[in-house]
Amino acid sequence: MMVRSELKAFLSPIIKSGIVLTVLCQLASLIIIGWSPHFLYGIVLGACISIVNLNFLSFTVTMTLNGRFGPFISVTGYIVRLLIYGGAFFVSYNTSLTSGIATIIGYIIFKVAIYYSYGFKPGFASRSYKNVKLNDLDNDEWSKRRKKREG
């Protein structure tokens, strides 16, 4: 089970990469569309909401795995995150269309940061899975618990 410090170490590169990508995207927008306070508002809102939802996701995952109300907390957390995304987009879109589009870009930037931090950067194919049986890959905590119950 992840301890809070391990979780913070896991999320830190994602947040740093996301902030850097957000700044780069804003700089690119200055070149492409010029100065637009609505775009800046939208992309910052999208980035902030993504950071909040990423932390909320880590909290709900921790609560789901530690508590006995796992499925309820998991589904509730999912619905709350969707409502946060939707509410922020609604507010941003009501400000302007440019702001709404920038908010969606801010959401997507953090997904790209996740892929970069834990996909492309370390390399997807860092381990060879040739001649590995599927059961060999299933060595997590749940399979160990199941084996204890069955055996």
PAFI-552460 format. One line per 8 residues: number of its first residue (from 1); their letters; for each residue x, y, z of N, C-alpha, C. Coordinates in nm, 4 decimals. Example, Ala and Ser with C-alpha at 12.3 -4.5 7.8 and 13.67 -1.06 7.14 Angstrom:
BEGIN
1 = AS = 1.3190,-0.5690,0.7800,1.2300,-0.4500,0.7800,1.3200,-0.3300,0.7800 ~ 1.2850,-0.2250,0.7080,1.3670,-0.1060,0.7140,1.2900,0.0030,0.7870
***
This chain:
BEGIN
1 = MMVRSELK = 0.0837,-0.1179,0.0000,0.0000,0.0000,0.0000,0.0884,0.1244,0.0000 ~ 0.0500,0.2227,-0.0766,0.1298,0.3444,-0.0859,0.1097,0.4309,0.0369 ~ 0.2203,0.4790,0.0895,0.2176,0.5741,0.1993,0.2044,0.7133,0.1371 ~ 0.1625,0.8096,0.2167,0.1393,0.9450,0.1647,0.2652,1.0024,0.0984 ~ 0.3834,0.9778,0.1561,0.5070,1.0304,0.0970,0.5357,0.9647,-0.0380 ~ 0.5056,0.8341,-0.0499,0.5241,0.7664,-0.1783,0.4270,0.8207,-0.2825 ~ 0.3062,0.8480,-0.2388,0.2057,0.9023,-0.3298,0.2456,1.0416,-0.3774 ~ 0.2995,1.1219,-0.2853,0.3457,1.2556,-0.3221,0.4610,1.2461,-0.4213
9 = AFLSPIIK = 0.5521,1.1521,-0.3991,0.6640,1.1327,-0.4919,0.6143,1.0840,-0.6278 ~ 0.5068,1.0067,-0.6289,0.4484,0.9585,-0.7543,0.3819,1.0721,-0.8322 ~ 0.3107,1.1602,-0.7615,0.2362,1.2679,-0.8268,0.3234,1.3871,-0.8646 ~ 0.4341,1.4062,-0.7953,0.5179,1.5240,-0.8158,0.5659,1.5418,-0.9601 ~ 0.6205,1.4380,-1.0263,0.6629,1.4594,-1.1653,0.5471,1.4891,-1.2601 ~ 0.4308,1.4343,-1.2309,0.3138,1.4612,-1.3156,0.2753,1.6080,-1.3051 ~ 0.2705,1.6589,-1.1832,0.2311,1.7984,-1.1622,0.3355,1.8930,-1.2208 ~ 0.4637,1.8630,-1.1989,0.5693,1.9484,-1.2553,0.5638,1.9492,-1.4078
17 = SGIVLTVL = 0.5510,1.8325,-1.4681,0.5428,1.8246,-1.6146,0.4193,1.8969,-1.6660 ~ 0.3080,1.8829,-1.5952,0.1846,1.9493,-1.6360,0.1957,2.1003,-1.6311 ~ 0.2608,2.1519,-1.5279,0.2779,2.2970,-1.5174,0.3689,2.3478,-1.6289 ~ 0.4772,2.2756,-1.6553,0.5680,2.3156,-1.7639,0.4950,2.3130,-1.8983 ~ 0.4176,2.2075,-1.9230,0.3424,2.1991,-2.0487,0.2367,2.3090,-2.0591 ~ 0.1764,2.3460,-1.9470,0.0778,2.4541,-1.9469,0.1433,2.5861,-1.9851 ~ 0.2601,2.6131,-1.9275,0.3324,2.7365,-1.9606,0.3730,2.7364,-2.1082 ~ 0.4223,2.6227,-2.1568,0.4603,2.6139,-2.2984,0.3399,2.6345,-2.3902
25 = CQLASLII = 0.2267,2.5801,-2.3510,0.1052,2.5964,-2.4313,0.0602,2.7425,-2.4318 ~ 0.0712,2.8091,-2.3182,0.0355,2.9508,-2.3126,0.1303,3.0334,-2.3988 ~ 0.2594,3.0018,-2.3952,0.3557,3.0730,-2.4796,0.3265,3.0493,-2.6277 ~ 0.2900,2.9269,-2.6627,0.2543,2.8969,-2.8015,0.1292,2.9739,-2.8427 ~ 0.0357,2.9892,-2.7505,-0.0858,3.0638,-2.7840,-0.0559,3.2113,-2.8058 ~ 0.0445,3.2637,-2.7361,0.0830,3.4032,-2.7592,0.1323,3.4232,-2.9017 ~ 0.2027,3.3235,-2.9530,0.2539,3.3316,-3.0899,0.1409,3.3121,-3.1912 ~ 0.0515,3.2180,-3.1633,-0.0517,3.1814,-3.2609,-0.1701,3.2780,-3.2599
33 = IGWSPHFL = -0.2282,3.3036,-3.1425,-0.3490,3.3880,-3.1373,-0.3251,3.5240,-3.0731 ~ -0.2049,3.5467,-3.0227,-0.1770,3.6736,-2.9562,-0.2257,3.6704,-2.8117 ~ -0.2210,3.7857,-2.7475,-0.2608,3.7929,-2.6073,-0.4119,3.7783,-2.5953 ~ -0.4524,3.6794,-2.5176,-0.5943,3.6573,-2.4931,-0.6125,3.6230,-2.3456 ~ -0.6659,3.7169,-2.2685,-0.6858,3.6868,-2.1263,-0.7841,3.5715,-2.1041 ~ -0.8771,3.5538,-2.1972,-0.9718,3.4430,-2.1844,-0.9016,3.3085,-2.2011 ~ -0.8058,3.3014,-2.2935,-0.7300,3.1774,-2.3106,-0.6468,3.1496,-2.1860 ~ -0.5830,3.2535,-2.1335,-0.5029,3.2372,-2.0117,-0.5905,3.1902,-1.8960
41 = YGIVLGAC = -0.7070,3.2524,-1.8797,-0.7998,3.2123,-1.7743,-0.8399,3.0659,-1.7900 ~ -0.8735,3.0269,-1.9104,-0.9193,2.8902,-1.9347,-0.8119,2.7870,-1.9115 ~ -0.6915,2.8127,-1.9598,-0.5861,2.7123,-1.9463,-0.5396,2.7007,-1.8012 ~ -0.5363,2.8127,-1.7299,-0.5001,2.8072,-1.5874,-0.6101,2.7367,-1.5084 ~ -0.7350,2.7655,-1.5400,-0.8458,2.6966,-1.4731,-0.8399,2.5466,-1.4994 ~ -0.8181,2.5080,-1.6247,-0.8088,2.3661,-1.6587,-0.6939,2.2977,-1.5875 ~ -0.5788,2.3650,-1.5799,-0.4632,2.3072,-1.5112,-0.4893,2.2934,-1.3617 ~ -0.5468,2.3961,-1.3014,-0.5756,2.3900,-1.1569,-0.6779,2.2811,-1.1249
49 = ISIVNLNF = -0.7814,2.2710,-1.2048,-0.8823,2.1672,-1.1830,-0.8211,2.0292,-1.2020 ~ -0.7317,2.0149,-1.2984,-0.6654,1.8855,-1.3186,-0.5798,1.8475,-1.1987 ~ -0.5099,1.9445,-1.1406,-0.4288,1.9168,-1.0213,-0.5182,1.8771,-0.9046 ~ -0.6274,1.9507,-0.8859,-0.7203,1.9177,-0.7770,-0.7783,1.7782,-0.7971 ~ -0.8209,1.7474,-0.9189,-0.8804,1.6161,-0.9450,-0.7785,1.5037,-0.9357 ~ -0.6537,1.5301,-0.9703,-0.5489,1.4295,-0.9564,-0.5260,1.3970,-0.8089 ~ -0.5223,1.5004,-0.7260,-0.5082,1.4773,-0.5819,-0.6323,1.4101,-0.5235 ~ -0.7493,1.4498,-0.5717,-0.8727,1.3864,-0.5249,-0.8786,1.2401,-0.5673
57 = LSFTVTMT = -0.8301,1.2110,-0.6884,-0.8233,1.0726,-0.7352,-0.7315,0.9898,-0.6462 ~ -0.6157,1.0437,-0.6118,-0.5240,0.9688,-0.5252,-0.5861,0.9470,-0.3873 ~ -0.6608,1.0460,-0.3380,-0.7285,1.0313,-0.2089,-0.8352,0.9222,-0.2150 ~ -0.9172,0.9234,-0.3207,-1.0233,0.8228,-0.3288,-0.9674,0.6828,-0.3513 ~ -0.8575,0.6720,-0.4260,-0.7957,0.5402,-0.4442,-0.7436,0.4885,-0.3108 ~ -0.6783,0.5748,-0.2340,-0.6285,0.5348,-0.1024,-0.7434,0.4935,-0.0114 ~ -0.8511,0.5715,-0.0104,-0.9668,0.5386,0.0736,-1.0334,0.4093,0.0266 ~ -1.0390,0.3888,-0.1041,-1.1006,0.2680,-0.1589,-1.0232,0.1443,-0.1177
65 = LNGRFGPF = -0.8922,0.1503,-0.1266,-0.8106,0.0333,-0.0943,-0.8000,0.0081,0.0551 ~ -0.8131,0.1121,0.1361,-0.8001,0.0959,0.2808,-0.9323,0.0696,0.3514 ~ -1.0415,0.1116,0.2934,-1.1692,0.1029,0.3625,-1.2531,-0.0144,0.3192 ~ -1.3590,-0.0361,0.3934,-1.4487,-0.1467,0.3597,-1.5606,-0.1020,0.2660 ~ -1.5708,0.0282,0.2438,-1.6721,0.0808,0.1520,-1.6096,0.1121,0.0167 ~ -1.5190,0.0288,-0.0289,-1.4414,0.0516,-0.1496,-1.5210,0.0889,-0.2722 ~ -1.6149,0.0048,-0.3172,-1.6887,0.0382,-0.4400,-1.7695,0.1673,-0.4278 ~ -1.8281,0.1920,-0.3125,-1.9069,0.3136,-0.2930,-1.8184,0.4373,-0.3029
73 = ISVTGYIV = -1.7040,0.4345,-0.2356,-1.6124,0.5489,-0.2388,-1.5578,0.5688,-0.3795 ~ -1.5281,0.4596,-0.4473,-1.4737,0.4678,-0.5826,-1.5730,0.5333,-0.6781 ~ -1.6960,0.4884,-0.6762,-1.7986,0.5433,-0.7658,-1.8315,0.6873,-0.7277 ~ -1.8422,0.7148,-0.5989,-1.8708,0.8505,-0.5537,-1.7591,0.9457,-0.5943 ~ -1.6348,0.9028,-0.5767,-1.5216,0.9861,-0.6174,-1.5219,1.0145,-0.7663 ~ -1.5567,0.9133,-0.8450,-1.5636,0.9295,-0.9905,-1.6701,1.0324,-1.0275 ~ -1.7856,1.0222,-0.9668,-1.8948,1.1152,-0.9968,-1.8583,1.2567,-0.9543 ~ -1.7970,1.2709,-0.8368,-1.7574,1.4038,-0.7896,-1.6532,1.4653,-0.8834
81 = RLLIYGGA = -1.5564,1.3857,-0.9283,-1.4553,1.4372,-1.0213,-1.5194,1.4818,-1.1527 ~ -1.6145,1.4035,-1.2031,-1.6844,1.4436,-1.3257,-1.7624,1.5735,-1.3059 ~ -1.8259,1.5878,-1.1898,-1.8997,1.7111,-1.1614,-1.8058,1.8311,-1.1528 ~ -1.6879,1.8111,-1.0947,-1.5897,1.9199,-1.0872,-1.5448,1.9594,-1.2273 ~ -1.5104,1.8591,-1.3098,-1.4717,1.8884,-1.4482,-1.5835,1.9612,-1.5222 ~ -1.7043,1.9097,-1.5110,-1.8173,1.9697,-1.5815,-1.8499,2.1092,-1.5329 ~ -1.8485,2.1295,-1.4015,-1.8772,2.2621,-1.3463,-1.7748,2.3660,-1.3880 ~ -1.6479,2.3278,-1.3845,-1.5425,2.4210,-1.4256,-1.5544,2.4540,-1.5741
89 = FFVSYNTS = -1.5833,2.3527,-1.6554,-1.6000,2.3791,-1.7985,-1.7206,2.4686,-1.8232 ~ -1.8296,2.4454,-1.7520,-1.9503,2.5260,-1.7686,-1.9227,2.6728,-1.7366 ~ -1.8539,2.6962,-1.6245,-1.8204,2.8336,-1.5857,-1.7284,2.8969,-1.6901 ~ -1.6298,2.8207,-1.7345,-1.5343,2.8725,-1.8319,-1.6008,2.8997,-1.9665 ~ -1.6841,2.8088,-2.0115,-1.7520,2.8253,-2.1404,-1.8475,2.9444,-2.1371 ~ -1.9100,2.9687,-2.0219,-1.9984,3.0845,-2.0103,-1.9203,3.2151,-2.0133 ~ -1.7915,3.2098,-1.9816,-1.7078,3.3290,-1.9933,-1.6832,3.3607,-2.1401 ~ -1.6353,3.2612,-2.2147,-1.6173,3.2765,-2.3599,-1.5858,3.1409,-2.4200
97 = LTSGIATI = -1.6042,3.1307,-2.5501,-1.5727,3.0066,-2.6203,-1.4228,2.9773,-2.6125 ~ -1.3408,3.0809,-2.6262,-1.1953,3.0644,-2.6176,-1.1560,3.0091,-2.4817 ~ -1.2178,3.0594,-2.3791,-1.1891,3.0123,-2.2442,-1.2301,2.8666,-2.2267 ~ -1.3434,2.8288,-2.2818,-1.3884,2.6902,-2.2729,-1.2944,2.5946,-2.3432 ~ -1.2494,2.6325,-2.4619,-1.1545,2.5484,-2.5354,-1.0229,2.5380,-2.4592 ~ -0.9769,2.6493,-2.4041,-0.8520,2.6480,-2.3275,-0.8643,2.5626,-2.2018 ~ -0.9811,2.5596,-2.1410,-1.0019,2.4743,-2.0236,-0.9880,2.3279,-2.0614 ~ -1.0451,2.2893,-2.1730,-1.0301,2.1506,-2.2196,-0.8833,2.1201,-2.2485
105 = IGYIIFKV = -0.8122,2.2152,-2.3079,-0.6692,2.1958,-2.3323,-0.5953,2.1793,-2.1997 ~ -0.6330,2.2573,-2.0994,-0.5723,2.2438,-1.9667,-0.5975,2.1070,-1.9058 ~ -0.7163,2.0517,-1.9293,-0.7449,1.9159,-1.8817,-0.6553,1.8142,-1.9525 ~ -0.6450,1.8284,-2.0837,-0.5702,1.7313,-2.1640,-0.4209,1.7382,-2.1351 ~ -0.3709,1.8567,-2.1045,-0.2276,1.8725,-2.0782,-0.1824,1.7804,-1.9658 ~ -0.2624,1.7649,-1.8633,-0.2208,1.6794,-1.7521,-0.2295,1.5317,-1.7869 ~ -0.3145,1.4972,-1.8809,-0.3135,1.3582,-1.9290,-0.1842,1.3321,-2.0061 ~ -0.1422,1.4294,-2.0861,-0.0152,1.4186,-2.1585,0.1006,1.4116,-2.0595
113 = AIYYSYGF = 0.0928,1.4877,-1.9513,0.1984,1.4849,-1.8493,0.2085,1.3474,-1.7840 ~ 0.0958,1.2805,-1.7650,0.0979,1.1449,-1.7088,0.1672,1.0505,-1.8056 ~ 0.1307,1.0585,-1.9332,0.1951,0.9722,-2.0332,0.3442,1.0007,-2.0427 ~ 0.3805,1.1275,-2.0343,0.5219,1.1629,-2.0433,0.5990,1.1137,-1.9204 ~ 0.5447,1.1391,-1.8021,0.6169,1.1066,-1.6788,0.6325,0.9572,-1.6565 ~ 0.5307,0.8803,-1.6906,0.5356,0.7372,-1.6606,0.5232,0.6488,-1.7837 ~ 0.5301,0.7074,-1.9011,0.5224,0.6288,-2.0231,0.6421,0.6500,-2.1119 ~ 0.6473,0.7664,-2.1747,0.7536,0.7933,-2.2715,0.8886,0.8118,-2.2048
121 = KPGFASRS = 0.8918,0.8827,-2.0944,1.0184,0.9129,-2.0282,1.0912,0.7859,-1.9840 ~ 1.0274,0.6968,-1.9061,1.0977,0.5735,-1.8690,1.0982,0.4700,-1.9804 ~ 1.0133,0.4846,-2.0773,1.0068,0.3897,-2.1883,0.9020,0.2832,-2.1631 ~ 0.8077,0.2719,-2.2556,0.7026,0.1717,-2.2419,0.7596,0.0307,-2.2455 ~ 0.8597,0.0101,-2.3278,0.9141,-0.1244,-2.3454,1.0420,-0.1429,-2.2641 ~ 1.0406,-0.0995,-2.1387,1.1613,-0.1109,-2.0572,1.1838,-0.2538,-2.0093 ~ 1.0836,-0.3387,-2.0198,1.0976,-0.4781,-1.9793,1.0445,-0.5667,-2.0911 ~ 1.1134,-0.6729,-2.1171,1.0694,-0.7664,-2.2198,0.9733,-0.8674,-2.1577
129 = YKNVKLND = 0.8625,-0.8909,-2.2243,0.7633,-0.9854,-2.1737,0.7573,-1.1114,-2.2590 ~ 0.8634,-1.1414,-2.3307,0.8671,-1.2640,-2.4094,0.8791,-1.3829,-2.3153 ~ 0.8078,-1.4877,-2.3476,0.8087,-1.6131,-2.2708,0.7632,-1.5957,-2.1263 ~ 0.6832,-1.4954,-2.0986,0.6287,-1.4749,-1.9649,0.4828,-1.5164,-1.9679 ~ 0.4444,-1.6015,-1.8745,0.3049,-1.6441,-1.8665,0.2232,-1.5342,-1.8002 ~ 0.0964,-1.5282,-1.8344,0.0096,-1.4256,-1.7795,0.0018,-1.4356,-1.6280 ~ 0.0027,-1.5554,-1.5743,-0.0045,-1.5719,-1.4295,0.1199,-1.5180,-1.3600 ~ 0.2338,-1.5143,-1.4297,0.3547,-1.4586,-1.3704,0.3425,-1.3079,-1.3497
137 = LDNDEWSK = 0.2598,-1.2439,-1.4297,0.2412,-1.0999,-1.4173,0.1454,-1.0648,-1.3040 ~ 0.0712,-1.1622,-1.2560,-0.0305,-1.1386,-1.1540,0.0267,-1.1662,-1.0150 ~ 0.1180,-1.0825,-0.9721,0.1791,-1.0991,-0.8406,0.1500,-0.9788,-0.7526 ~ 0.0267,-0.9338,-0.7525,-0.0084,-0.8195,-0.6709,-0.0639,-0.8644,-0.5361 ~ -0.1009,-0.7675,-0.4563,-0.1480,-0.7951,-0.3205,-0.2787,-0.8742,-0.3192 ~ -0.3675,-0.8466,-0.4164,-0.4972,-0.9137,-0.4185,-0.4823,-1.0627,-0.4508 ~ -0.3923,-1.0944,-0.5416,-0.3743,-1.2364,-0.5737,-0.3120,-1.3112,-0.4562 ~ -0.2266,-1.2439,-0.3803,-0.1687,-1.3080,-0.2618,-0.2769,-1.3336,-0.1564
145 = RRKKREG = -0.3673,-1.2374,-0.1383,-0.4772,-1.2561,-0.0427,-0.5674,-1.3714,-0.0857 ~ -0.5963,-1.3769,-0.2168,-0.6823,-1.4829,-0.2680,-0.6180,-1.6195,-0.2472 ~ -0.4892,-1.6287,-0.2705,-0.4190,-1.7555,-0.2510,-0.4214,-1.7978,-0.1047 ~ -0.4112,-1.7005,-0.0127,-0.4175,-1.7329,0.1304,-0.5557,-1.7856,0.1677 ~ -0.6605,-1.7230,0.1120,-0.7966,-1.7679,0.1422,-0.8236,-1.9060,0.0857 ~ -0.7765,-1.9292,-0.0368,-0.8019,-2.0576,-0.1018,-0.7135,-2.1685,-0.0463 ~ -0.5921,-2.1342,-0.0064,-0.4963,-2.2375,0.0354,-0.4849,-2.2507,0.1790
***
